[in-house]
Amino acid sequence: MRNKLTDLNNYLFEQLERLNDDDLTPEELEKEIRRSNAVTKIGQVVINNANILLEAKKHLDAFSGDTSVLPDILKLDNK
């Protein structure tokens, strides 16, 4: 499975919908709030990582375009 930022976006909106469910009991709402906090933290890490990759790509394009100088973690997979 290959996850994309659009998957994260969809998941965040799904979580928002669960939080907005008026039929949740107080216990269920508390569970969803805890889940939302975890999803938010993980989502922010994913977004930060994507920003690092974007910045690396911008610098490569601006200065050399030579991807061989990048560590593997920063190489973009165009598949």
C-alpha positions as a Markdown table, in Angstrom:
| # | Residue | x | y | z |
|---|---|---|---|---|
| 1 | Met | 0.0 | 0.0 | 0.0 |
| 2 | Arg | 1.4 | 3.4 | -1.0 |
| 3 | Asn | 0.0 | 6.3 | 1.0 |
| 4 | Lys | -0.3 | 9.7 | -0.4 |
| 5 | Leu | -1.0 | 13.1 | 1.1 |
| 6 | Thr | -4.5 | 12.9 | -0.3 |
| 7 | Asp | -5.0 | 9.8 | 1.8 |
| 8 | Leu | -4.0 | 11.7 | 4.9 |
| 9 | Asn | -6.3 | 14.6 | 4.0 |
| 10 | Asn | -9.2 | 12.2 | 3.5 |
| 11 | Tyr | -8.4 | 10.5 | 6.8 |
| 12 | Leu | -8.3 | 13.8 | 8.7 |
| 13 | Phe | -11.7 | 14.7 | 7.3 |
| 14 | Glu | -13.1 | 11.3 | 8.2 |
| 15 | Gln | -11.9 | 11.9 | 11.8 |
| 16 | Leu | -13.5 | 15.3 | 11.8 |
| 17 | Glu | -16.8 | 13.7 | 10.8 |
| 18 | Arg | -16.5 | 11.2 | 13.6 |
| 19 | Leu | -15.9 | 14.0 | 16.1 |
| 20 | Asn | -19.0 | 15.8 | 14.8 |
| 21 | Asp | -21.3 | 12.8 | 15.3 |
| 22 | Asp | -24.1 | 13.9 | 17.6 |
| 23 | Asp | -25.0 | 10.3 | 18.5 |
| 24 | Leu | -21.7 | 9.7 | 20.3 |
| 25 | Thr | -21.9 | 9.0 | 24.0 |
| 26 | Pro | -19.6 | 11.0 | 26.3 |
| 27 | Glu | -17.3 | 8.0 | 26.5 |
| 28 | Glu | -17.3 | 7.5 | 22.7 |
| 29 | Leu | -16.6 | 11.2 | 22.2 |
| 30 | Glu | -13.7 | 11.0 | 24.6 |
| 31 | Lys | -12.3 | 8.0 | 22.7 |
| 32 | Glu | -12.6 | 10.0 | 19.4 |
| 33 | Ile | -10.9 | 13.0 | 20.9 |
| 34 | Arg | -7.9 | 10.8 | 22.0 |
| 35 | Arg | -7.8 | 9.2 | 18.6 |
| 36 | Ser | -8.0 | 12.7 | 17.0 |
| 37 | Asn | -5.0 | 13.9 | 19.0 |
| 38 | Ala | -3.0 | 10.8 | 17.9 |
| 39 | Val | -4.0 | 11.3 | 14.3 |
| 40 | Thr | -3.1 | 15.0 | 14.4 |
| 41 | Lys | 0.4 | 14.3 | 15.8 |
| 42 | Ile | 1.1 | 11.6 | 13.3 |
| 43 | Gly | -0.4 | 13.7 | 10.5 |
| 44 | Gln | 1.9 | 16.6 | 11.4 |
| 45 | Val | 5.0 | 14.4 | 11.2 |
| 46 | Val | 3.9 | 13.2 | 7.7 |
| 47 | Ile | 3.3 | 16.8 | 6.6 |
| 48 | Asn | 6.7 | 17.9 | 8.0 |
| 49 | Asn | 8.4 | 15.1 | 6.2 |
| 50 | Ala | 6.7 | 16.1 | 2.9 |
| 51 | Asn | 7.8 | 19.7 | 3.4 |
| 52 | Ile | 11.4 | 18.5 | 3.8 |
| 53 | Leu | 11.1 | 16.6 | 0.6 |
| 54 | Leu | 9.6 | 19.6 | -1.2 |
| 55 | Glu | 12.4 | 21.9 | 0.0 |
| 56 | Ala | 15.0 | 19.4 | -1.1 |
| 57 | Lys | 13.5 | 19.2 | -4.5 |
| 58 | Lys | 13.4 | 23.0 | -4.8 |
| 59 | His | 17.0 | 23.3 | -3.8 |
| 60 | Leu | 18.0 | 20.6 | -6.3 |
| 61 | Asp | 16.1 | 22.3 | -9.1 |
| 62 | Ala | 17.6 | 25.7 | -8.2 |
| 63 | Phe | 21.2 | 24.6 | -7.8 |
| 64 | Ser | 22.0 | 21.4 | -9.7 |
| 65 | Gly | 19.3 | 18.9 | -10.4 |
| 66 | Asp | 21.8 | 16.1 | -9.6 |
| 67 | Thr | 19.8 | 13.7 | -7.4 |
| 68 | Ser | 22.9 | 11.5 | -6.9 |
| 69 | Val | 24.1 | 13.9 | -4.2 |
| 70 | Leu | 21.0 | 13.2 | -2.1 |
| 71 | Pro | 20.7 | 10.6 | 0.6 |
| 72 | Asp | 18.1 | 7.9 | -0.4 |
| 73 | Ile | 15.6 | 9.2 | 2.1 |
| 74 | Leu | 15.4 | 12.5 | 0.3 |
| 75 | Lys | 15.1 | 11.0 | -3.2 |
| 76 | Leu | 11.7 | 11.4 | -4.7 |
| 77 | Asp | 10.1 | 8.2 | -6.0 |
| 78 | Asn | 8.2 | 9.1 | -9.2 |
| 79 | Lys | 6.6 | 5.7 | -9.6 |
